């Protein structure tokens, strides 16, 4: 039996018991591959099976309901996980022969306490190979494996056709984008180093962005990582600091800074001149920010642990504030495979309440005439447009300031002056970003 499939089973079992998918995968790899000697192709297979099975969970359960005598929720949890692995390979892994997918899954059942049900597993998978799916008129939620409430939110905003494209995009394996640190190197120098090391990449339209187009092993082993030449940051997240447009010598507050991708980008755009107060209430996540700032050799960042709703010392002190608010992450569901199952309409409402409180309080930190940028990586109007509408209704001294026509972010601007990145249109994470300007008259 493939060790990759056994590791995937252990990780998925952990996920189904409540673990986050990235944590479960890392834990399983370390437990069954402590010397990190798993071949790259096996590691890629483990990752694809784990993330893929979590993404496609609803579709796979639906098929189990069709193929088996017992419904998916009536199956022993571990057996259902094994069936997920087998069906995922048959449906979504073209490079794996059907016979290999069946045989390894049957062996997986035998090895993990289901020897008596190995025949059932074999029969269900072979029935799928012979007959395929019986129902060709499934709704988008079953077809693409999303909760119905997410589908409804998207259809209401974008229509059914665009929602289907969005679902298809969200089920892709995510790419990795890099942001080149132009204080330490040039795009040309990084490109040359990647070419010399046979790292496959493409140049993106943003000034500092490169995209890895093929897995190249551990990120920290790529040329320039140790020297601080670049950091990992999706291209849509790079739009945020460009809209903030920080200037050298200014005082900037990043209100929800960890793990620091946008904080370090702000420092780079300011030529590391001025002061950035990086605030977050989670000390462990701030340590990641500190590590990245050190590796990128940035000196202008000062870290503060605490709730950004209660920093009275910052009132009227900042030239610019970034509020990259905690959100449901509905724009990054391809990266966070389990988020679609963890979030609920109730959790979104709770987040929207927090977002309104954060915006109301952090706006007080901006000097008269200053700027606040509000950003989320979600595509839910309750966390985006509704938060901004509520804030502007209560604060007449603030207004939306659209990006200038010459800005690198202008093409993402909506008619309302906000930025909205739809992943299937721009091939990057989903984001909502708005720049707000405080009146000079406010005291």
PADOVO-999465 format. One record per residue (C-alpha): residue in three letters; residue number from 1; x, y, z. Coordinates in pm, whole numbers, always signed. Example, Ala and Ser with C-alpha at 12.3 -4.5 7.8 and 13.67 -1.06 7.14 Angstrom:
2
(site "ALA",1,(+1230,-450,+780));
(site "SER",2,(+1367,-106,+714));
***
This chain:
443
(site "UNK",1,(+0,+0,+0));
(site "UNK",2,(+118,+350,-82));
(site "UNK",3,(+256,+529,+222));
(site "UNK",4,(+116,+852,+74));
(site "UNK",5,(-239,+721,+103));
(site "UNK",6,(-185,+599,+459));
(site "UNK",7,(-47,+940,+561));
(site "UNK",8,(-343,+1107,+388));
(site "UNK",9,(-584,+880,+577));
(site "UNK",10,(-426,+969,+912));
(site "UNK",11,(-441,+1341,+832));
(site "UNK",12,(-803,+1324,+713));
(site "UNK",13,(-906,+1127,+1020));
(site "UNK",14,(-756,+1409,+1227));
(site "UNK",15,(-950,+1668,+1024));
(site "UNK",16,(-1276,+1480,+1071));
(site "UNK",17,(-1209,+1486,+1446));
(site "UNK",18,(-1188,+1865,+1440));
(site "UNK",19,(-828,+1954,+1346));
(site "UNK",20,(-750,+2227,+1094));
(site "UNK",21,(-643,+2070,+766));
(site "UNK",22,(-298,+2233,+749));
(site "UNK",23,(-221,+2133,+1107));
(site "UNK",24,(-344,+1776,+1051));
(site "UNK",25,(-139,+1736,+734));
(site "UNK",26,(+179,+1868,+896));
(site "UNK",27,(+128,+1645,+1199));
(site "UNK",28,(+70,+1333,+987));
(site "UNK",29,(+375,+1400,+771));
(site "UNK",30,(+597,+1446,+1076));
(site "UNK",31,(+461,+1135,+1246));
(site "UNK",32,(+497,+897,+952));
(site "UNK",33,(+786,+1068,+780));
(site "UNK",34,(+1001,+1207,+1066));
(site "UNK",35,(+1318,+1224,+856));
(site "UNK",36,(+1143,+1415,+576));
(site "UNK",37,(+1262,+1161,+321));
(site "UNK",38,(+927,+1115,+148));
(site "UNK",39,(+983,+1166,-227));
(site "UNK",40,(+846,+1494,-362));
(site "UNK",41,(+589,+1319,-582));
(site "UNK",42,(+457,+1125,-279));
(site "UNK",43,(+442,+1440,-69));
(site "UNK",44,(+250,+1617,-345));
(site "UNK",45,(+7,+1324,-363));
(site "UNK",46,(-51,+1335,+14));
(site "UNK",47,(-119,+1708,-2));
(site "UNK",48,(-353,+1675,-299));
(site "UNK",49,(-549,+1391,-141));
(site "UNK",50,(-589,+1566,+193));
(site "UNK",51,(-686,+1908,+62));
(site "UNK",52,(-886,+1762,-225));
(site "UNK",53,(-1093,+1528,-9));
(site "UNK",54,(-1172,+1810,+234));
(site "UNK",55,(-1274,+2045,-49));
(site "UNK",56,(-1489,+1783,-221));
(site "UNK",57,(-1636,+1639,+97));
(site "UNK",58,(-2001,+1710,+13));
(site "UNK",59,(-1974,+1572,-340));
(site "UNK",60,(-1798,+1259,-215));
(site "UNK",61,(-2060,+1200,+55));
(site "UNK",62,(-2332,+1241,-208));
(site "UNK",63,(-2169,+971,-421));
(site "UNK",64,(-2134,+738,-123));
(site "UNK",65,(-2510,+782,-69));
(site "UNK",66,(-2569,+676,-430));
(site "UNK",67,(-2328,+383,-435));
(site "UNK",68,(-2377,+226,-92));
(site "UNK",69,(-2661,+62,+97));
(site "UNK",70,(-2590,+295,+389));
(site "UNK",71,(-2586,+673,+368));
(site "UNK",72,(-2251,+848,+416));
(site "UNK",73,(-2338,+971,+766));
(site "UNK",74,(-2430,+613,+865));
(site "UNK",75,(-2090,+474,+763));
(site "UNK",76,(-1817,+439,+1028));
(site "UNK",77,(-1630,+770,+1011));
(site "UNK",78,(-1295,+611,+921));
(site "UNK",79,(-1450,+397,+648));
(site "UNK",80,(-1610,+705,+497));
(site "UNK",81,(-1267,+872,+498));
(site "UNK",82,(-1120,+573,+312));
(site "UNK",83,(-1401,+587,+55));
(site "UNK",84,(-1336,+961,+10));
(site "UNK",85,(-971,+884,-77));
(site "UNK",86,(-1070,+618,-331));
(site "UNK",87,(-1345,+820,-498));
(site "UNK",88,(-1136,+1136,-508));
(site "UNK",89,(-867,+953,-705));
(site "UNK",90,(-1121,+805,-948));
(site "UNK",91,(-1298,+1135,-1013));
(site "UNK",92,(-1032,+1404,-984));
(site "UNK",93,(-692,+1237,-1037));
(site "UNK",94,(-652,+1163,-1407));
(site "UNK",95,(-292,+1045,-1369));
(site "UNK",96,(-381,+762,-1130));
(site "UNK",97,(-506,+447,-1308));
(site "UNK",98,(-849,+336,-1188));
(site "UNK",99,(-714,-7,-1094));
(site "UNK",100,(-446,+151,-873));
(site "UNK",101,(-702,+377,-705));
(site "UNK",102,(-927,+78,-629));
(site "UNK",103,(-654,-161,-515));
(site "UNK",104,(-479,+87,-285));
(site "UNK",105,(-811,+193,-130));
(site "UNK",106,(-911,-168,-63));
(site "UNK",107,(-572,-226,+98));
(site "UNK",108,(-619,+93,+301));
(site "UNK",109,(-944,-51,+435));
(site "UNK",110,(-778,-381,+529));
(site "UNK",111,(-486,-210,+701));
(site "UNK",112,(-705,+20,+910));
(site "UNK",113,(-947,-224,+1068));
(site "UNK",114,(-1202,-281,+791));
(site "UNK",115,(-1085,-612,+644));
(site "UNK",116,(-1439,-749,+660));
(site "UNK",117,(-1566,-452,+459));
(site "UNK",118,(-1288,-458,+196));
(site "UNK",119,(-1530,-626,-47));
(site "UNK",120,(-1784,-350,+8));
(site "UNK",121,(-1520,-85,-65));
(site "UNK",122,(-1411,-272,-377));
(site "UNK",123,(-1770,-310,-496));
(site "UNK",124,(-1862,+57,-446));
(site "UNK",125,(-1555,+185,-631));
(site "UNK",126,(-1599,-58,-919));
(site "UNK",127,(-1968,+32,-944));
(site "UNK",128,(-1863,+395,-982));
(site "UNK",129,(-1616,+300,-1258));
(site "UNK",130,(-1889,+106,-1444));
(site "UNK",131,(-2187,+331,-1393));
(site "UNK",132,(-2059,+676,-1297));
(site "UNK",133,(-2305,+915,-1135));
(site "UNK",134,(-2677,+848,-1155));
(site "UNK",135,(-2802,+1204,-1103));
(site "UNK",136,(-2682,+1457,-1361));
(site "UNK",137,(-2901,+1741,-1229));
(site "UNK",138,(-2735,+1822,-901));
(site "UNK",139,(-2738,+2175,-764));
(site "UNK",140,(-2419,+2381,-750));
(site "UNK",141,(-2367,+2298,-381));
(site "UNK",142,(-2346,+1923,-444));
(site "UNK",143,(-2177,+1952,-783));
(site "UNK",144,(-1892,+2171,-653));
(site "UNK",145,(-1905,+2078,-283));
(site "UNK",146,(-2010,+2395,-103));
(site "UNK",147,(-2270,+2458,+167));
(site "UNK",148,(-2594,+2586,+16));
(site "UNK",149,(-2576,+2910,+216));
(site "UNK",150,(-2249,+3011,+49));
(site "UNK",151,(-2394,+2935,-294));
(site "UNK",152,(-2698,+3149,-211));
(site "UNK",153,(-2481,+3444,-100));
(site "UNK",154,(-2280,+3431,-422));
(site "UNK",155,(-2577,+3379,-655));
(site "UNK",156,(-2752,+3680,-504));
(site "UNK",157,(-2444,+3896,-571));
(site "UNK",158,(-2304,+3757,-894));
(site "UNK",159,(-2575,+3543,-1058));
(site "UNK",160,(-2570,+3168,-1117));
(site "UNK",161,(-2332,+3163,-1414));
(site "UNK",162,(-2062,+3368,-1238));
(site "UNK",163,(-2113,+3166,-918));
(site "UNK",164,(-2045,+2844,-1107));
(site "UNK",165,(-1721,+2989,-1245));
(site "UNK",166,(-1629,+3104,-895));
(site "UNK",167,(-1695,+2755,-754));
(site "UNK",168,(-1480,+2595,-1023));
(site "UNK",169,(-1196,+2835,-945));
(site "UNK",170,(-1221,+2776,-571));
(site "UNK",171,(-1175,+2402,-622));
(site "UNK",172,(-839,+2442,-796));
(site "UNK",173,(-511,+2362,-627));
(site "UNK",174,(-381,+2706,-516));
(site "UNK",175,(-74,+2868,-664));
(site "UNK",176,(+203,+3038,-466));
(site "UNK",177,(+278,+3405,-531));
(site "UNK",178,(+589,+3585,-415));
(site "UNK",179,(+648,+3953,-340));
(site "UNK",180,(+1000,+4062,-426));
(site "UNK",181,(+1164,+4287,-166));
(site "UNK",182,(+1295,+4569,-383));
(site "UNK",183,(+1494,+4709,-90));
(site "UNK",184,(+1722,+4405,-108));
(site "UNK",185,(+1721,+4297,-473));
(site "UNK",186,(+1553,+4344,-813));
(site "UNK",187,(+1296,+4144,-1005));
(site "UNK",188,(+1564,+4070,-1263));
(site "UNK",189,(+1804,+3931,-1004));
(site "UNK",190,(+1538,+3701,-856));
(site "UNK",191,(+1434,+3584,-1202));
(site "UNK",192,(+1793,+3501,-1290));
(site "UNK",193,(+1841,+3308,-966));
(site "UNK",194,(+1521,+3110,-1031));
(site "UNK",195,(+1623,+3035,-1388));
(site "UNK",196,(+1965,+2912,-1272));
(site "UNK",197,(+1793,+2681,-1020));
(site "UNK",198,(+1529,+2560,-1273));
(site "UNK",199,(+1247,+2713,-1069));
(site "UNK",200,(+944,+2763,-1294));
(site "UNK",201,(+763,+3095,-1249));
(site "UNK",202,(+575,+3368,-1431));
(site "UNK",203,(+584,+3744,-1392));
(site "UNK",204,(+257,+3908,-1285));
(site "UNK",205,(+127,+4258,-1356));
(site "UNK",206,(+194,+4397,-1007));
(site "UNK",207,(+533,+4565,-953));
(site "UNK",208,(+677,+4308,-710));
(site "UNK",209,(+485,+3990,-796));
(site "UNK",210,(+606,+3655,-928));
(site "UNK",211,(+403,+3332,-936));
(site "UNK",212,(+552,+2985,-900));
(site "UNK",213,(+398,+2772,-1175));
(site "UNK",214,(+523,+2436,-1056));
(site "UNK",215,(+600,+2284,-719));
(site "UNK",216,(+964,+2345,-636));
(site "UNK",217,(+990,+2176,-297));
(site "UNK",218,(+1018,+2357,+35));
(site "UNK",219,(+981,+2734,-3));
(site "UNK",220,(+1271,+2809,+232));
(site "UNK",221,(+1506,+2619,+0));
(site "UNK",222,(+1442,+2845,-299));
(site "UNK",223,(+1709,+3097,-403));
(site "UNK",224,(+1691,+3427,-215));
(site "UNK",225,(+1473,+3316,+76));
(site "UNK",226,(+1745,+3333,+341));
(site "UNK",227,(+1872,+3663,+202));
(site "UNK",228,(+1529,+3827,+237));
(site "UNK",229,(+1487,+3879,-137));
(site "UNK",230,(+1118,+3787,-131));
(site "UNK",231,(+830,+3664,+79));
(site "UNK",232,(+517,+3462,+5));
(site "UNK",233,(+210,+3681,-50));
(site "UNK",234,(-80,+3634,-289));
(site "UNK",235,(-99,+3903,-554));
(site "UNK",236,(-444,+4021,-442));
(site "UNK",237,(-310,+4077,-90));
(site "UNK",238,(-35,+4289,-246));
(site "UNK",239,(-303,+4530,-372));
(site "UNK",240,(-383,+4635,-14));
(site "UNK",241,(-59,+4820,+64));
(site "UNK",242,(-62,+4980,-283));
(site "UNK",243,(-407,+5126,-210));
(site "UNK",244,(-285,+5245,+133));
(site "UNK",245,(+4,+5416,-52));
(site "UNK",246,(+231,+5473,+253));
(site "UNK",247,(+499,+5739,+222));
(site "UNK",248,(+852,+5751,+373));
(site "UNK",249,(+863,+5905,+719));
(site "UNK",250,(+494,+5855,+798));
(site "UNK",251,(+336,+5698,+1105));
(site "UNK",252,(+134,+5391,+1004));
(site "UNK",253,(-79,+5163,+1220));
(site "UNK",254,(-149,+4809,+1098));
(site "UNK",255,(-436,+4722,+1330));
(site "UNK",256,(-460,+4345,+1268));
(site "UNK",257,(-108,+4283,+1149));
(site "UNK",258,(-20,+3916,+1206));
(site "UNK",259,(+126,+3721,+1038));
(site "UNK",260,(+271,+4029,+872));
(site "UNK",261,(+256,+4002,+494));
(site "UNK",262,(+96,+4342,+452));
(site "UNK",263,(+298,+4499,+735));
(site "UNK",264,(+627,+4412,+569));
(site "UNK",265,(+494,+4527,+232));
(site "UNK",266,(+409,+4866,+385));
(site "UNK",267,(+764,+4890,+520));
(site "UNK",268,(+908,+4812,+177));
(site "UNK",269,(+690,+5074,+5));
(site "UNK",270,(+801,+5332,+267));
(site "UNK",271,(+1166,+5245,+199));
(site "UNK",272,(+1177,+5129,+562));
(site "UNK",273,(+1163,+5493,+671));
(site "UNK",274,(+909,+5605,+931));
(site "UNK",275,(+724,+5403,+1196));
(site "UNK",276,(+482,+5114,+1155));
(site "UNK",277,(+294,+5002,+1464));
(site "UNK",278,(+205,+4637,+1403));
(site "UNK",279,(-79,+4540,+1637));
(site "UNK",280,(-244,+4206,+1697));
(site "UNK",281,(-394,+4028,+1995));
(site "UNK",282,(-231,+3692,+1916));
(site "UNK",283,(+129,+3685,+2036));
(site "UNK",284,(+216,+3359,+1858));
(site "UNK",285,(+112,+3502,+1521));
(site "UNK",286,(+311,+3820,+1590));
(site "UNK",287,(+623,+3605,+1632));
(site "UNK",288,(+584,+3504,+1268));
(site "UNK",289,(+569,+3872,+1175));
(site "UNK",290,(+885,+3937,+1376));
(site "UNK",291,(+1066,+3651,+1200));
(site "UNK",292,(+965,+3777,+856));
(site "UNK",293,(+1064,+4136,+932));
(site "UNK",294,(+1405,+4012,+1050));
(site "UNK",295,(+1456,+3797,+741));
(site "UNK",296,(+1354,+4084,+511));
(site "UNK",297,(+1589,+4314,+710));
(site "UNK",298,(+1319,+4570,+792));
(site "UNK",299,(+1374,+4805,+1086));
(site "UNK",300,(+1071,+5037,+1087));
(site "UNK",301,(+822,+4790,+1239));
(site "UNK",302,(+731,+4807,+1609));
(site "UNK",303,(+517,+4522,+1744));
(site "UNK",304,(+236,+4565,+1999));
(site "UNK",305,(+29,+4280,+2142));
(site "UNK",306,(-330,+4369,+2228));
(site "UNK",307,(-682,+4439,+2105));
(site "UNK",308,(-681,+4713,+1842));
(site "UNK",309,(-1017,+4840,+1966));
(site "UNK",310,(-855,+4976,+2281));
(site "UNK",311,(-529,+5156,+2198));
(site "UNK",312,(-621,+5501,+2328));
(site "UNK",313,(-259,+5615,+2297));
(site "UNK",314,(-296,+5613,+1918));
(site "UNK",315,(-591,+5853,+1890));
(site "UNK",316,(-524,+6113,+1615));
(site "UNK",317,(-161,+5998,+1571));
(site "UNK",318,(-150,+5801,+1245));
(site "UNK",319,(-107,+5931,+892));
(site "UNK",320,(-256,+5604,+769));
(site "UNK",321,(-421,+5302,+925));
(site "UNK",322,(-464,+4959,+772));
(site "UNK",323,(-749,+4746,+905));
(site "UNK",324,(-709,+4405,+745));
(site "UNK",325,(-1005,+4274,+938));
(site "UNK",326,(-1061,+3921,+1066));
(site "UNK",327,(-1314,+3768,+826));
(site "UNK",328,(-1478,+3448,+706));
(site "UNK",329,(-1218,+3400,+432));
(site "UNK",330,(-1476,+3323,+161));
(site "UNK",331,(-1236,+3464,-97));
(site "UNK",332,(-964,+3211,-11));
(site "UNK",333,(-1156,+2883,+12));
(site "UNK",334,(-915,+2717,-234));
(site "UNK",335,(-632,+2773,+16));
(site "UNK",336,(-827,+2696,+332));
(site "UNK",337,(-1011,+2386,+226));
(site "UNK",338,(-1196,+2337,+554));
(site "UNK",339,(-1317,+2698,+590));
(site "UNK",340,(-1624,+2629,+377));
(site "UNK",341,(-1736,+2375,+638));
(site "UNK",342,(-1629,+2574,+945));
(site "UNK",343,(-1801,+2904,+864));
(site "UNK",344,(-2176,+2949,+907));
(site "UNK",345,(-2422,+3236,+856));
(site "UNK",346,(-2404,+3288,+1234));
(site "UNK",347,(-2023,+3310,+1238));
(site "UNK",348,(-2037,+3564,+954));
(site "UNK",349,(-2279,+3780,+1155));
(site "UNK",350,(-2046,+3762,+1457));
(site "UNK",351,(-1750,+3860,+1241));
(site "UNK",352,(-1942,+4152,+1091));
(site "UNK",353,(-2010,+4283,+1441));
(site "UNK",354,(-1639,+4260,+1525));
(site "UNK",355,(-1547,+4428,+1196));
(site "UNK",356,(-1780,+4723,+1263));
(site "UNK",357,(-1632,+4765,+1611));
(site "UNK",358,(-1276,+4750,+1480));
(site "UNK",359,(-1346,+5002,+1205));
(site "UNK",360,(-1522,+5243,+1440));
(site "UNK",361,(-1235,+5235,+1689));
(site "UNK",362,(-933,+5227,+1458));
(site "UNK",363,(-1073,+5522,+1261));
(site "UNK",364,(-1009,+5731,+1574));
(site "UNK",365,(-636,+5668,+1534));
(site "UNK",366,(-620,+5858,+1203));
(site "UNK",367,(-511,+6223,+1199));
(site "UNK",368,(-740,+6481,+1035));
(site "UNK",369,(-692,+6445,+660));
(site "UNK",370,(-547,+6096,+699));
(site "UNK",371,(-633,+5765,+536));
(site "UNK",372,(-775,+5433,+652));
(site "UNK",373,(-784,+5123,+431));
(site "UNK",374,(-1034,+4851,+520));
(site "UNK",375,(-967,+4509,+368));
(site "UNK",376,(-1103,+4156,+389));
(site "UNK",377,(-1040,+3834,+199));
(site "UNK",378,(-1409,+3747,+191));
(site "UNK",379,(-1683,+3778,-70));
(site "UNK",380,(-1972,+3828,+170));
(site "UNK",381,(-2150,+4167,+151));
(site "UNK",382,(-2231,+4160,+523));
(site "UNK",383,(-1855,+4180,+595));
(site "UNK",384,(-1776,+4422,+313));
(site "UNK",385,(-2023,+4672,+170));
(site "UNK",386,(-2253,+4659,+474));
(site "UNK",387,(-1967,+4738,+715));
(site "UNK",388,(-1859,+5038,+509));
(site "UNK",389,(-2215,+5166,+460));
(site "UNK",390,(-2277,+5144,+835));
(site "UNK",391,(-1953,+5328,+913));
(site "UNK",392,(-2012,+5611,+665));
(site "UNK",393,(-2370,+5655,+786));
(site "UNK",394,(-2240,+5712,+1139));
(site "UNK",395,(-1931,+5919,+1043));
(site "UNK",396,(-2006,+6210,+810));
(site "UNK",397,(-1643,+6327,+831));
(site "UNK",398,(-1527,+6024,+630));
(site "UNK",399,(-1567,+5939,+261));
(site "UNK",400,(-1455,+5675,+14));
(site "UNK",401,(-1154,+5785,-190));
(site "UNK",402,(-1127,+5586,-516));
(site "UNK",403,(-778,+5497,-643));
(site "UNK",404,(-626,+5734,-895));
(site "UNK",405,(-647,+5635,-1258));
(site "UNK",406,(-267,+5592,-1265));
(site "UNK",407,(-261,+5359,-964));
(site "UNK",408,(-158,+4995,-1011));
(site "UNK",409,(-485,+4899,-840));
(site "UNK",410,(-720,+5111,-1053));
(site "UNK",411,(-838,+4830,-1281));
(site "UNK",412,(-989,+4646,-981));
(site "UNK",413,(-1200,+4947,-881));
(site "UNK",414,(-1580,+4927,-880));
(site "UNK",415,(-1821,+5207,-966));
(site "UNK",416,(-1853,+5275,-593));
(site "UNK",417,(-1478,+5341,-563));
(site "UNK",418,(-1405,+5019,-372));
(site "UNK",419,(-1178,+4741,-495));
(site "UNK",420,(-1332,+4400,-547));
(site "UNK",421,(-1122,+4111,-670));
(site "UNK",422,(-1327,+3819,-802));
(site "UNK",423,(-1089,+3521,-820));
(site "UNK",424,(-1219,+3368,-1143));
(site "UNK",425,(-1184,+3701,-1322));
(site "UNK",426,(-833,+3792,-1206));
(site "UNK",427,(-685,+3453,-1110));
(site "UNK",428,(-598,+3560,-756));
(site "UNK",429,(-755,+3538,-411));
(site "UNK",430,(-1089,+3709,-356));
(site "UNK",431,(-1057,+4045,-178));
(site "UNK",432,(-1258,+4353,-87));
(site "UNK",433,(-1059,+4673,-24));
(site "UNK",434,(-1170,+5032,+30));
(site "UNK",435,(-973,+5349,+99));
(site "UNK",436,(-1137,+5601,+331));
(site "UNK",437,(-1028,+5964,+379));
(site "UNK",438,(-1089,+6159,+700));
(site "UNK",439,(-1193,+6523,+668));
(site "UNK",440,(-933,+6789,+749));
(site "UNK",441,(-1198,+6970,+950));
(site "UNK",442,(-1231,+6691,+1205));
(site "UNK",443,(-1084,+6768,+1545));
***
